[in-house]
Amino acid sequence: MKQLKQLHAHLISQGLLHESPILGKLIAFCAVSGSGDLLYGRRLFDRVSLPNTFMWNSLIRGYSNSRSPREALVLHCRMLRCGLLSNQFTLPFVLKSCASVLALLEASMVHALIFKLGFESQIFVANALLSAYSSCGLIELARKVFDEIPNRNVVSWNSMIGGYSQMGDCKQAFNLFRAMRNSDVGPDGFTFASILSACAEAKNVDLGRATHHYIVVTGATVDLIAGNALVDMYGKWAIPDEATLVAVLSACSQIGDLVIGKETHNYIAQNIANPSVSLLNSLVDMYAKCGSVGTALDVFWAIPQKTVVSWNIIIGAYAMHGCAIDAIDLFMQMTKEGFSPDTITFTGLLCACSHASSPNSDLIQLIRQVEYQDSQVTTNQSSSHKLLNKEEFESWMSNN
């Protein structure tokens, strides 16, 4: 802003401030830029005798994103009184302000203006109108707008699903999610967060689990908001059986929520006498992915009946954190205890040794110390399983 003010002073001294394009850009920077100053932009704007549409739009947008969104509605009314018509850039930010302050009457008036100006087919305008009605609690009107959008995008679907979520109607939200999956628009983190929040509020764990199952099966990305919604849903209402606890730990792993992860661990310690190896593996994985590798190792050593999966998780944990020597030591211990490594083991080792000076040679040299004559290494090729002898294993290693 210091440089902008210097530029402003220079323009005044040169008599160039009356030029509309230059002044418009100054106002836009002040109103819209993250490093701008909305009040300074407003002072510039108020000194213009006949602001153009671009100036009005910039200031309306600025106020719609500020702590005073109602001022955007005031400015819009002034703009119309000055004889300037709204365009497709004005209306979404006016409607955003309507949603922020729950201005139902103003939203209805803007809706009429949209039809008058012929902008009902503009996707950004329609999405903003849908969001405004949803925020104001008029879910039926919001659905009517949604149904009339010809080419819905992810914002359209999310706004409608979010509207049902706000109303606590998780069944409608899930039905719309199902329809979304059958369309050519894929869900994102906001979609999942909305549905899971609705399921948590409605205590409908079955639909919440179905949503979680879809996330797991499709490998969908879970962002922080969706992950928190998943943990919240399970934490509030799910019956804390082992399947639920594994799901909660999985969600904690994905979003790095060590606090909920520790609380889940405490619950397991206090309420489950003989936790399954699957649940304990999930605990190891959670601690590892949340950055507590030492605790992950403590839990791992406490597993009474370890599996290859257990070893793979802890080896992968040390590999992920760049501890190559520790990962290799664990691998040596794994083979000493009679476990046959698989491709996941080797992938973890390769990842670990990529942090060492000579990745493949160091790894192969250590593995050669292990007797393979009496054991076979299983690797997954396509849909069948192939058993590798020592020579074939080393050939596989040299190609990976």
FISERO-841434 format. One record per residue (C-alpha): residue number from 0; x, y, z. Coordinates in nm, 2 decimals. Layout:
<atoms>
<nr = NUM&east = X&north = Y&up = Z>
...
</atoms>
This chain:
<atoms>
<nr = 0&east = 0.00&north = 0.00&up = 0.00>
<nr = 1&east = 0.29&north = 0.23&up = 0.06>
<nr = 2&east = 0.39&north = 0.20&up = -0.30>
<nr = 3&east = 0.04&north = 0.25&up = -0.42>
<nr = 4&east = 0.00&north = 0.57&up = -0.22>
<nr = 5&east = 0.32&north = 0.69&up = -0.37>
<nr = 6&east = 0.18&north = 0.61&up = -0.72>
<nr = 7&east = -0.14&north = 0.78&up = -0.62>
<nr = 8&east = 0.05&north = 1.10&up = -0.53>
<nr = 9&east = 0.25&north = 1.09&up = -0.85>
<nr = 10&east = -0.07&north = 1.06&up = -1.06>
<nr = 11&east = -0.22&north = 1.36&up = -0.88>
<nr = 12&east = 0.09&north = 1.57&up = -0.94>
<nr = 13&east = 0.09&north = 1.47&up = -1.31>
<nr = 14&east = -0.28&north = 1.54&up = -1.35>
<nr = 15&east = -0.35&north = 1.18&up = -1.46>
<nr = 16&east = -0.59&north = 1.08&up = -1.18>
<nr = 17&east = -0.89&north = 1.16&up = -1.39>
<nr = 18&east = -0.81&north = 0.88&up = -1.63>
<nr = 19&east = -1.08&north = 0.61&up = -1.57>
<nr = 20&east = -0.86&north = 0.30&up = -1.64>
<nr = 21&east = -0.59&north = 0.41&up = -1.41>
<nr = 22&east = -0.82&north = 0.51&up = -1.13>
<nr = 23&east = -1.02&north = 0.19&up = -1.17>
<nr = 24&east = -0.71&north = -0.02&up = -1.13>
<nr = 25&east = -0.62&north = 0.17&up = -0.82>
<nr = 26&east = -0.96&north = 0.11&up = -0.67>
<nr = 27&east = -0.96&north = -0.26&up = -0.77>
<nr = 28&east = -0.62&north = -0.32&up = -0.61>
<nr = 29&east = -0.74&north = -0.15&up = -0.28>
<nr = 30&east = -1.07&north = -0.34&up = -0.28>
<nr = 31&east = -0.97&north = -0.69&up = -0.40>
<nr = 32&east = -0.60&north = -0.75&up = -0.34>
<nr = 33&east = -0.49&north = -0.93&up = -0.02>
<nr = 34&east = -0.24&north = -0.65&up = 0.04>
<nr = 35&east = -0.49&north = -0.37&up = -0.04>
<nr = 36&east = -0.68&north = -0.14&up = 0.18>
<nr = 37&east = -1.06&north = -0.14&up = 0.13>
<nr = 38&east = -1.12&north = 0.19&up = 0.32>
<nr = 39&east = -0.85&north = 0.37&up = 0.11>
<nr = 40&east = -1.02&north = 0.23&up = -0.20>
<nr = 41&east = -1.35&north = 0.36&up = -0.08>
<nr = 42&east = -1.21&north = 0.71&up = -0.03>
<nr = 43&east = -1.08&north = 0.70&up = -0.39>
<nr = 44&east = -1.41&north = 0.58&up = -0.51>
<nr = 45&east = -1.61&north = 0.84&up = -0.33>
<nr = 46&east = -1.41&north = 1.12&up = -0.50>
<nr = 47&east = -1.51&north = 0.99&up = -0.85>
<nr = 48&east = -1.80&north = 1.19&up = -0.99>
<nr = 49&east = -1.92&north = 0.92&up = -1.22>
<nr = 50&east = -1.78&north = 0.58&up = -1.13>
<nr = 51&east = -1.80&north = 0.32&up = -1.41>
<nr = 52&east = -1.93&north = -0.04&up = -1.37>
<nr = 53&east = -1.58&north = -0.18&up = -1.32>
<nr = 54&east = -1.53&north = 0.05&up = -1.02>
<nr = 55&east = -1.87&north = -0.04&up = -0.87>
<nr = 56&east = -1.79&north = -0.41&up = -0.92>
<nr = 57&east = -1.45&north = -0.38&up = -0.75>
<nr = 58&east = -1.59&north = -0.21&up = -0.45>
<nr = 59&east = -1.89&north = -0.44&up = -0.42>
<nr = 60&east = -1.66&north = -0.74&up = -0.44>
<nr = 61&east = -1.43&north = -0.60&up = -0.18>
<nr = 62&east = -1.72&north = -0.55&up = 0.07>
<nr = 63&east = -1.86&north = -0.89&up = 0.00>
<nr = 64&east = -1.54&north = -1.04&up = 0.12>
<nr = 65&east = -1.50&north = -0.81&up = 0.42>
<nr = 66&east = -1.65&north = -0.79&up = 0.77>
<nr = 67&east = -1.91&north = -0.55&up = 0.64>
<nr = 68&east = -2.09&north = -0.75&up = 0.36>
<nr = 69&east = -2.41&north = -0.55&up = 0.39>
<nr = 70&east = -2.23&north = -0.25&up = 0.26>
<nr = 71&east = -2.21&north = -0.44&up = -0.07>
<nr = 72&east = -2.59&north = -0.44&up = -0.09>
<nr = 73&east = -2.60&north = -0.07&up = -0.02>
<nr = 74&east = -2.35&north = 0.00&up = -0.29>
<nr = 75&east = -2.55&north = -0.22&up = -0.54>
<nr = 76&east = -2.86&north = -0.02&up = -0.47>
<nr = 77&east = -2.67&north = 0.31&up = -0.53>
<nr = 78&east = -2.53&north = 0.17&up = -0.85>
<nr = 79&east = -2.88&north = 0.09&up = -0.98>
<nr = 80&east = -3.00&north = 0.44&up = -0.89>
<nr = 81&east = -2.72&north = 0.59&up = -1.08>
<nr = 82&east = -2.85&north = 0.42&up = -1.40>
<nr = 83&east = -2.59&north = 0.15&up = -1.43>
<nr = 84&east = -2.70&north = -0.21&up = -1.47>
<nr = 85&east = -2.55&north = -0.51&up = -1.29>
<nr = 86&east = -2.36&north = -0.76&up = -1.50>
<nr = 87&east = -2.25&north = -1.12&up = -1.45>
<nr = 88&east = -1.95&north = -0.99&up = -1.25>
<nr = 89&east = -2.17&north = -0.78&up = -1.01>
<nr = 90&east = -2.44&north = -1.03&up = -0.92>
<nr = 91&east = -2.24&north = -1.32&up = -0.77>
<nr = 92&east = -2.08&north = -1.09&up = -0.51>
<nr = 93&east = -2.41&north = -0.92&up = -0.43>
<nr = 94&east = -2.56&north = -1.26&up = -0.37>
<nr = 95&east = -2.26&north = -1.37&up = -0.17>
<nr = 96&east = -2.34&north = -1.07&up = 0.06>
<nr = 97&east = -2.70&north = -1.18&up = 0.08>
<nr = 98&east = -2.59&north = -1.52&up = 0.19>
<nr = 99&east = -2.36&north = -1.37&up = 0.45>
<nr = 100&east = -2.62&north = -1.15&up = 0.62>
<nr = 101&east = -2.92&north = -1.38&up = 0.55>
<nr = 102&east = -3.08&north = -1.10&up = 0.34>
<nr = 103&east = -3.37&north = -1.30&up = 0.20>
<nr = 104&east = -3.57&north = -1.00&up = 0.06>
<nr = 105&east = -3.26&north = -0.86&up = -0.12>
<nr = 106&east = -3.18&north = -1.21&up = -0.26>
<nr = 107&east = -3.54&north = -1.24&up = -0.40>
<nr = 108&east = -3.50&north = -0.89&up = -0.56>
<nr = 109&east = -3.17&north = -0.99&up = -0.71>
<nr = 110&east = -3.33&north = -1.31&up = -0.84>
<nr = 111&east = -3.59&north = -1.10&up = -1.02>
<nr = 112&east = -3.32&north = -0.88&up = -1.16>
<nr = 113&east = -3.13&north = -1.18&up = -1.29>
<nr = 114&east = -3.43&north = -1.29&up = -1.50>
<nr = 115&east = -3.48&north = -0.93&up = -1.62>
<nr = 116&east = -3.12&north = -0.91&up = -1.74>
<nr = 117&east = -3.11&north = -1.26&up = -1.88>
<nr = 118&east = -2.84&north = -1.40&up = -1.66>
<nr = 119&east = -3.02&north = -1.71&up = -1.53>
<nr = 120&east = -2.80&north = -1.93&up = -1.75>
<nr = 121&east = -2.47&north = -1.79&up = -1.62>
<nr = 122&east = -2.33&north = -2.07&up = -1.41>
<nr = 123&east = -2.15&north = -1.83&up = -1.16>
<nr = 124&east = -2.47&north = -1.63&up = -1.11>
<nr = 125&east = -2.69&north = -1.94&up = -1.07>
<nr = 126&east = -2.45&north = -2.09&up = -0.82>
<nr = 127&east = -2.45&north = -1.77&up = -0.61>
<nr = 128&east = -2.83&north = -1.76&up = -0.62>
<nr = 129&east = -2.85&north = -2.12&up = -0.51>
<nr = 130&east = -2.60&north = -2.06&up = -0.23>
<nr = 131&east = -2.80&north = -1.75&up = -0.11>
<nr = 132&east = -3.13&north = -1.94&up = -0.09>
<nr = 133&east = -2.96&north = -2.23&up = 0.09>
<nr = 134&east = -2.80&north = -2.00&up = 0.34>
<nr = 135&east = -3.13&north = -1.83&up = 0.41>
<nr = 136&east = -3.30&north = -2.17&up = 0.47>
<nr = 137&east = -3.52&north = -2.17&up = 0.16>
<nr = 138&east = -3.40&north = -2.52&up = 0.05>
<nr = 139&east = -3.70&north = -2.57&up = -0.19>
<nr = 140&east = -3.62&north = -2.25&up = -0.38>
<nr = 141&east = -3.25&north = -2.35&up = -0.38>
<nr = 142&east = -3.34&north = -2.69&up = -0.53>
<nr = 143&east = -3.56&north = -2.53&up = -0.79>
<nr = 144&east = -3.26&north = -2.31&up = -0.90>
<nr = 145&east = -3.03&north = -2.62&up = -0.89>
<nr = 146&east = -3.27&north = -2.82&up = -1.11>
<nr = 147&east = -3.28&north = -2.55&up = -1.37>
<nr = 148&east = -2.90&north = -2.51&up = -1.40>
<nr = 149&east = -2.82&north = -2.67&up = -1.74>
<nr = 150&east = -2.45&north = -2.75&up = -1.69>
<nr = 151&east = -2.38&north = -2.79&up = -1.32>
<nr = 152&east = -2.03&north = -2.78&up = -1.19>
<nr = 153&east = -1.88&north = -2.90&up = -0.86>
<nr = 154&east = -1.98&north = -2.57&up = -0.69>
<nr = 155&east = -2.34&north = -2.63&up = -0.80>
<nr = 156&east = -2.35&north = -2.98&up = -0.65>
<nr = 157&east = -2.16&north = -2.88&up = -0.33>
<nr = 158&east = -2.39&north = -2.58&up = -0.27>
<nr = 159&east = -2.70&north = -2.79&up = -0.29>
<nr = 160&east = -2.55&north = -3.08&up = -0.08>
<nr = 161&east = -2.43&north = -2.82&up = 0.17>
<nr = 162&east = -2.78&north = -2.67&up = 0.18>
<nr = 163&east = -2.93&north = -3.01&up = 0.28>
<nr = 164&east = -2.64&north = -3.06&up = 0.53>
<nr = 165&east = -2.72&north = -2.72&up = 0.69>
<nr = 166&east = -3.09&north = -2.83&up = 0.72>
<nr = 167&east = -2.98&north = -3.16&up = 0.88>
<nr = 168&east = -3.13&north = -3.37&up = 0.60>
<nr = 169&east = -2.85&north = -3.62&up = 0.55>
<nr = 170&east = -3.07&north = -3.85&up = 0.34>
<nr = 171&east = -3.13&north = -3.59&up = 0.08>
<nr = 172&east = -2.77&north = -3.49&up = 0.09>
<nr = 173&east = -2.66&north = -3.85&up = 0.03>
<nr = 174&east = -2.92&north = -3.90&up = -0.24>
<nr = 175&east = -2.78&north = -3.59&up = -0.42>
<nr = 176&east = -2.43&north = -3.72&up = -0.36>
<nr = 177&east = -2.53&north = -4.05&up = -0.53>
<nr = 178&east = -2.67&north = -3.85&up = -0.83>
<nr = 179&east = -2.35&north = -3.65&up = -0.84>
<nr = 180&east = -2.15&north = -3.97&up = -0.87>
<nr = 181&east = -2.36&north = -4.07&up = -1.17>
<nr = 182&east = -2.29&north = -3.74&up = -1.34>
<nr = 183&east = -1.97&north = -3.62&up = -1.50>
<nr = 184&east = -1.88&north = -3.42&up = -1.20>
<nr = 185&east = -1.67&north = -3.58&up = -0.93>
<nr = 186&east = -1.70&north = -3.50&up = -0.55>
<nr = 187&east = -1.42&north = -3.31&up = -0.37>
<nr = 188&east = -1.33&north = -3.25&up = 0.00>
<nr = 189&east = -1.61&north = -3.00&up = 0.05>
<nr = 190&east = -1.86&north = -3.26&up = -0.08>
<nr = 191&east = -1.75&north = -3.52&up = 0.17>
<nr = 192&east = -1.73&north = -3.27&up = 0.46>
<nr = 193&east = -2.09&north = -3.16&up = 0.40>
<nr = 194&east = -2.23&north = -3.52&up = 0.39>
<nr = 195&east = -2.03&north = -3.64&up = 0.69>
<nr = 196&east = -2.13&north = -3.33&up = 0.89>
<nr = 197&east = -2.50&north = -3.39&up = 0.80>
<nr = 198&east = -2.46&north = -3.76&up = 0.91>
<nr = 199&east = -2.30&north = -3.65&up = 1.24>
<nr = 200&east = -2.58&north = -3.41&up = 1.31>
<nr = 201&east = -2.86&north = -3.66&up = 1.22>
<nr = 202&east = -2.68&north = -3.94&up = 1.41>
<nr = 203&east = -2.70&north = -4.15&up = 1.08>
<nr = 204&east = -2.38&north = -4.35&up = 1.11>
<nr = 205&east = -2.48&north = -4.59&up = 0.84>
<nr = 206&east = -2.48&north = -4.32&up = 0.57>
<nr = 207&east = -2.16&north = -4.18&up = 0.71>
<nr = 208&east = -1.99&north = -4.52&up = 0.69>
<nr = 209&east = -2.12&north = -4.56&up = 0.33>
<nr = 210&east = -1.96&north = -4.22&up = 0.25>
<nr = 211&east = -1.63&north = -4.33&up = 0.42>
<nr = 212&east = -1.64&north = -4.66&up = 0.22>
<nr = 213&east = -1.67&north = -4.47&up = -0.10>
<nr = 214&east = -1.37&north = -4.25&up = -0.01>
<nr = 215&east = -1.16&north = -4.56&up = 0.07>
<nr = 216&east = -1.27&north = -4.76&up = -0.23>
<nr = 217&east = -1.21&north = -4.48&up = -0.48>
<nr = 218&east = -0.90&north = -4.35&up = -0.32>
<nr = 219&east = -1.05&north = -4.00&up = -0.30>
<nr = 220&east = -0.84&north = -3.73&up = -0.15>
<nr = 221&east = -0.95&north = -3.63&up = 0.20>
<nr = 222&east = -0.85&north = -3.27&up = 0.30>
<nr = 223&east = -0.83&north = -3.14&up = 0.65>
<nr = 224&east = -1.19&north = -3.03&up = 0.66>
<nr = 225&east = -1.33&north = -3.36&up = 0.53>
<nr = 226&east = -1.10&north = -3.55&up = 0.76>
<nr = 227&east = -1.21&north = -3.36&up = 1.07>
<nr = 228&east = -1.58&north = -3.42&up = 0.97>
<nr = 229&east = -1.50&north = -3.79&up = 0.94>
<nr = 230&east = -1.34&north = -3.81&up = 1.28>
<nr = 231&east = -1.62&north = -3.60&up = 1.43>
<nr = 232&east = -1.89&north = -3.82&up = 1.28>
<nr = 233&east = -1.73&north = -4.14&up = 1.42>
<nr = 234&east = -1.64&north = -3.98&up = 1.75>
<nr = 235&east = -1.98&north = -3.85&up = 1.82>
<nr = 236&east = -2.22&north = -4.13&up = 1.73>
<nr = 237&east = -2.05&north = -4.44&up = 1.61>
<nr = 238&east = -2.06&north = -4.75&up = 1.83>
<nr = 239&east = -1.69&north = -4.79&up = 1.92>
<nr = 240&east = -1.64&north = -5.14&up = 1.79>
<nr = 241&east = -1.30&north = -5.23&up = 1.63>
<nr = 242&east = -1.42&north = -5.15&up = 1.27>
<nr = 243&east = -1.51&north = -4.80&up = 1.39>
<nr = 244&east = -1.19&north = -4.75&up = 1.57>
<nr = 245&east = -0.99&north = -4.86&up = 1.27>
<nr = 246&east = -1.19&north = -4.61&up = 1.06>
<nr = 247&east = -1.12&north = -4.33&up = 1.31>
<nr = 248&east = -0.75&north = -4.41&up = 1.32>
<nr = 249&east = -0.74&north = -4.42&up = 0.94>
<nr = 250&east = -0.90&north = -4.07&up = 0.92>
<nr = 251&east = -0.65&north = -3.94&up = 1.18>
<nr = 252&east = -0.36&north = -4.08&up = 0.97>
<nr = 253&east = -0.49&north = -3.91&up = 0.66>
<nr = 254&east = -0.52&north = -3.56&up = 0.82>
<nr = 255&east = -0.24&north = -3.59&up = 1.08>
<nr = 256&east = -0.47&north = -3.55&up = 1.38>
<nr = 257&east = -0.25&north = -3.68&up = 1.66>
<nr = 258&east = -0.48&north = -3.55&up = 1.94>
<nr = 259&east = -0.78&north = -3.76&up = 1.83>
<nr = 260&east = -0.54&north = -4.05&up = 1.75>
<nr = 261&east = -0.41&north = -4.04&up = 2.11>
<nr = 262&east = -0.76&north = -4.02&up = 2.25>
<nr = 263&east = -0.86&north = -4.33&up = 2.04>
<nr = 264&east = -0.55&north = -4.51&up = 2.17>
<nr = 265&east = -0.65&north = -4.43&up = 2.53>
<nr = 266&east = -1.00&north = -4.56&up = 2.46>
<nr = 267&east = -0.86&north = -4.89&up = 2.32>
<nr = 268&east = -0.63&north = -4.93&up = 2.62>
<nr = 269&east = -0.91&north = -4.88&up = 2.87>
<nr = 270&east = -1.19&north = -5.07&up = 2.70>
<nr = 271&east = -1.06&north = -5.35&up = 2.47>
<nr = 272&east = -0.88&north = -5.63&up = 2.65>
<nr = 273&east = -0.74&north = -5.81&up = 2.35>
<nr = 274&east = -0.73&north = -5.57&up = 2.05>
<nr = 275&east = -0.69&north = -5.74&up = 1.71>
<nr = 276&east = -0.36&north = -5.72&up = 1.52>
<nr = 277&east = -0.55&north = -5.51&up = 1.25>
<nr = 278&east = -0.64&north = -5.25&up = 1.51>
<nr = 279&east = -0.29&north = -5.24&up = 1.65>
<nr = 280&east = -0.15&north = -5.21&up = 1.30>
<nr = 281&east = -0.38&north = -4.91&up = 1.25>
<nr = 282&east = -0.24&north = -4.75&up = 1.57>
<nr = 283&east = 0.12&north = -4.80&up = 1.45>
<nr = 284&east = 0.03&north = -4.65&up = 1.11>
<nr = 285&east = -0.15&north = -4.35&up = 1.28>
<nr = 286&east = 0.14&north = -4.26&up = 1.50>
<nr = 287&east = 0.39&north = -4.30&up = 1.21>
<nr = 288&east = 0.19&north = -4.08&up = 0.98>
<nr = 289&east = 0.14&north = -3.82&up = 1.25>
<nr = 290&east = 0.51&north = -3.79&up = 1.30>
<nr = 291&east = 0.55&north = -3.99&up = 1.63>
<nr = 292&east = 0.77&north = -4.27&up = 1.50>
<nr = 293&east = 0.90&north = -4.36&up = 1.85>
<nr = 294&east = 0.55&north = -4.42&up = 1.98>
<nr = 295&east = 0.47&north = -4.62&up = 1.66>
<nr = 296&east = 0.77&north = -4.84&up = 1.74>
<nr = 297&east = 0.66&north = -4.89&up = 2.10>
<nr = 298&east = 0.31&north = -5.00&up = 1.99>
<nr = 299&east = 0.47&north = -5.22&up = 1.72>
<nr = 300&east = 0.69&north = -5.41&up = 1.97>
<nr = 301&east = 0.38&north = -5.45&up = 2.20>
<nr = 302&east = 0.19&north = -5.64&up = 1.93>
<nr = 303&east = 0.18&north = -6.00&up = 2.05>
<nr = 304&east = 0.13&north = -6.17&up = 1.72>
<nr = 305&east = 0.28&north = -5.96&up = 1.45>
<nr = 306&east = 0.21&north = -6.01&up = 1.08>
<nr = 307&east = 0.39&north = -5.92&up = 0.76>
<nr = 308&east = 0.16&north = -5.62&up = 0.75>
<nr = 309&east = 0.28&north = -5.51&up = 1.09>
<nr = 310&east = 0.64&north = -5.53&up = 0.98>
<nr = 311&east = 0.57&north = -5.35&up = 0.65>
<nr = 312&east = 0.40&north = -5.06&up = 0.84>
<nr = 313&east = 0.69&north = -5.00&up = 1.07>
<nr = 314&east = 0.95&north = -5.04&up = 0.80>
<nr = 315&east = 0.75&north = -4.80&up = 0.58>
<nr = 316&east = 0.73&north = -4.56&up = 0.87>
<nr = 317&east = 1.10&north = -4.54&up = 0.92>
<nr = 318&east = 1.15&north = -4.52&up = 0.54>
<nr = 319&east = 0.90&north = -4.23&up = 0.52>
<nr = 320&east = 1.10&north = -4.04&up = 0.78>
<nr = 321&east = 1.43&north = -4.10&up = 0.61>
<nr = 322&east = 1.57&north = -4.35&up = 0.87>
<nr = 323&east = 1.73&north = -4.59&up = 0.63>
<nr = 324&east = 1.95&north = -4.78&up = 0.89>
<nr = 325&east = 1.66&north = -4.83&up = 1.13>
<nr = 326&east = 1.44&north = -4.96&up = 0.84>
<nr = 327&east = 1.71&north = -5.20&up = 0.73>
<nr = 328&east = 1.77&north = -5.32&up = 1.10>
<nr = 329&east = 1.39&north = -5.39&up = 1.12>
<nr = 330&east = 1.41&north = -5.58&up = 0.80>
<nr = 331&east = 1.69&north = -5.79&up = 0.93>
<nr = 332&east = 1.49&north = -5.86&up = 1.25>
<nr = 333&east = 1.18&north = -5.94&up = 1.04>
<nr = 334&east = 1.37&north = -6.22&up = 0.85>
<nr = 335&east = 1.53&north = -6.35&up = 1.17>
<nr = 336&east = 1.19&north = -6.40&up = 1.32>
<nr = 337&east = 1.09&north = -6.61&up = 1.02>
<nr = 338&east = 0.87&north = -6.36&up = 0.83>
<nr = 339&east = 0.89&north = -6.37&up = 0.45>
<nr = 340&east = 0.91&north = -6.01&up = 0.30>
<nr = 341&east = 0.68&north = -5.92&up = 0.01>
<nr = 342&east = 0.68&north = -5.65&up = -0.25>
<nr = 343&east = 0.55&north = -5.39&up = 0.00>
<nr = 344&east = 0.85&north = -5.47&up = 0.22>
<nr = 345&east = 1.09&north = -5.42&up = -0.06>
<nr = 346&east = 0.92&north = -5.10&up = -0.17>
<nr = 347&east = 0.97&north = -4.96&up = 0.18>
<nr = 348&east = 1.33&north = -5.07&up = 0.19>
<nr = 349&east = 1.40&north = -4.91&up = -0.15>
<nr = 350&east = 1.24&north = -4.59&up = -0.02>
<nr = 351&east = 1.45&north = -4.61&up = 0.29>
<nr = 352&east = 1.77&north = -4.67&up = 0.10>
<nr = 353&east = 1.70&north = -4.38&up = -0.14>
<nr = 354&east = 1.82&north = -4.17&up = 0.15>
<nr = 355&east = 2.15&north = -4.36&up = 0.17>
<nr = 356&east = 2.45&north = -4.30&up = -0.05>
<nr = 357&east = 2.41&north = -4.62&up = -0.26>
<nr = 358&east = 2.05&north = -4.73&up = -0.25>
<nr = 359&east = 2.03&north = -5.06&up = -0.43>
<nr = 360&east = 2.38&north = -5.19&up = -0.37>
<nr = 361&east = 2.36&north = -5.14&up = 0.01>
<nr = 362&east = 2.02&north = -5.30&up = 0.02>
<nr = 363&east = 2.11&north = -5.60&up = -0.19>
<nr = 364&east = 2.43&north = -5.66&up = 0.01>
<nr = 365&east = 2.24&north = -5.67&up = 0.33>
<nr = 366&east = 1.97&north = -5.89&up = 0.19>
<nr = 367&east = 2.23&north = -6.14&up = 0.06>
<nr = 368&east = 2.32&north = -6.20&up = 0.42>
<nr = 369&east = 1.98&north = -6.35&up = 0.48>
<nr = 370&east = 1.93&north = -6.72&up = 0.39>
<nr = 371&east = 1.68&north = -6.75&up = 0.11>
<nr = 372&east = 1.74&north = -7.11&up = 0.03>
<nr = 373&east = 1.47&north = -7.22&up = 0.27>
<nr = 374&east = 1.23&north = -6.94&up = 0.21>
<nr = 375&east = 1.05&north = -6.80&up = -0.09>
<nr = 376&east = 0.96&north = -6.44&up = -0.16>
<nr = 377&east = 0.62&north = -6.37&up = -0.29>
<nr = 378&east = 0.55&north = -6.08&up = -0.52>
<nr = 379&east = 0.23&north = -5.98&up = -0.69>
<nr = 380&east = 0.23&north = -5.97&up = -1.07>
<nr = 381&east = -0.09&north = -5.88&up = -1.23>
<nr = 382&east = -0.36&north = -6.09&up = -1.07>
<nr = 383&east = -0.14&north = -6.40&up = -0.99>
<nr = 384&east = 0.13&north = -6.47&up = -0.74>
<nr = 385&east = 0.48&north = -6.56&up = -0.85>
<nr = 386&east = 0.74&north = -6.72&up = -0.62>
<nr = 387&east = 1.09&north = -6.58&up = -0.66>
<nr = 388&east = 1.42&north = -6.75&up = -0.58>
<nr = 389&east = 1.73&north = -6.56&up = -0.48>
<nr = 390&east = 1.86&north = -6.49&up = -0.83>
<nr = 391&east = 1.51&north = -6.38&up = -0.95>
<nr = 392&east = 1.48&north = -6.16&up = -0.65>
<nr = 393&east = 1.81&north = -5.99&up = -0.72>
<nr = 394&east = 1.70&north = -5.94&up = -1.08>
<nr = 395&east = 1.38&north = -5.79&up = -0.97>
<nr = 396&east = 1.57&north = -5.56&up = -0.73>
<nr = 397&east = 1.80&north = -5.43&up = -1.01>
<nr = 398&east = 1.50&north = -5.33&up = -1.22>
<nr = 399&east = 1.33&north = -5.13&up = -0.94>
</atoms>
